[in-house]
Amino acid sequence: MTPRPVPPPTPGPALWDAIAGLPLRIDRVDREPLERATPRFVRRVTIVRLSGDGHDGVGEDVDYDPDDHPRFQAWDGLPDLRGDWTIGTFCDRVGELDLFPVPPAHDVDRRYRRWAFESAALDLALRQSGRSLADVVERQVRPLTFASSRGLGDPPDPAAIADLRRRVPGLGLKLDLGEAWTVDAIAAVHETGAVEVVDLKGWYTGTIVDTPADPALYRAVIEGLPDAWIEDARTTDDTRPILDAHADRLTWDLPLQDAADLDAFPWEPRVVNVKPSRIGGLRELSAVYAACTSRGIGAYAGGQFELGPGRGQAQLLAALFHPDGPNDLAPFAYNEVELVDAPPASPLTLEPASVGFRLAAD
């Protein structure tokens, strides 16, 4: 058995080439709080709203430090972004700025905040031009295949998996490795036939999701779930022999932040998880898409517990560039504390706004 194939991004005009010249006028910058309980924690984000010429553009800062958001929202030292730009000149300027009143706990937080401003600028520029992103990049918004990463216990409870798939027949899962996983538990999960990706969380350090690179557990997961993609394995002297034998099933998420990172993995990647908010910039995202297309590297996307327009923007990009992989972009119904009886099924038909970079509901 092997994992379901994941195609590379859809060929067509490069994202950056298509959007860099769009004119942009900014008259006002606002920051708005958004908060919601999830099954794992209370999530805080900040909505960035750029306004100009009677239009609004929105983006979402998905920084995971809850204290960063009220500081950012109350900060009166935000650099002045008003004026006339193109997407290209605006993104260049934002990339030069420090958008934090105090240094963030993690470097990636700077990318998250930059993405909020760049995605809001793209939404605004498209609205001011009366165009949709699909029109500009010359691609169709196709039905979005997604997997659910709703927490199902440590180890995952086969009964909870069965209940979820009763509500959504055929739903694929992306599971996070936990330290309580055993050979028997892995075998029970494999019997469900639901697992598309297992995230080993091997690259996290200093976070609540750090997961040790246990060679025995790695072997049990890789051999016990032979039809799943294995994401973010940590390479050590002890795990390398295990991973080397299954290198064609390895995929990468956390360490992918620029196109150059595609050459920094221990093995040539066949599939990667492209998270726009972690990459942080539209130019850099375009380069990753282009590199994956030219090299035949499969792509799917992941979410960041977005609460506002950021989720729809990530879904829209995936539906345009890589709709057929195990995109970890399930609608927020899957992250509710109490799961509804019939959440939306995969593939998901999106309804984009007629102009701009967001869904109609946002």
Order of alpha helices (4+ residues) and beta strands (2+ residues): alpha-beta-beta-beta-beta-alpha-beta-alpha-alpha-alpha-beta-alpha-beta-alpha-beta-alpha-beta-alpha-beta-beta-alpha-alpha-beta-alpha
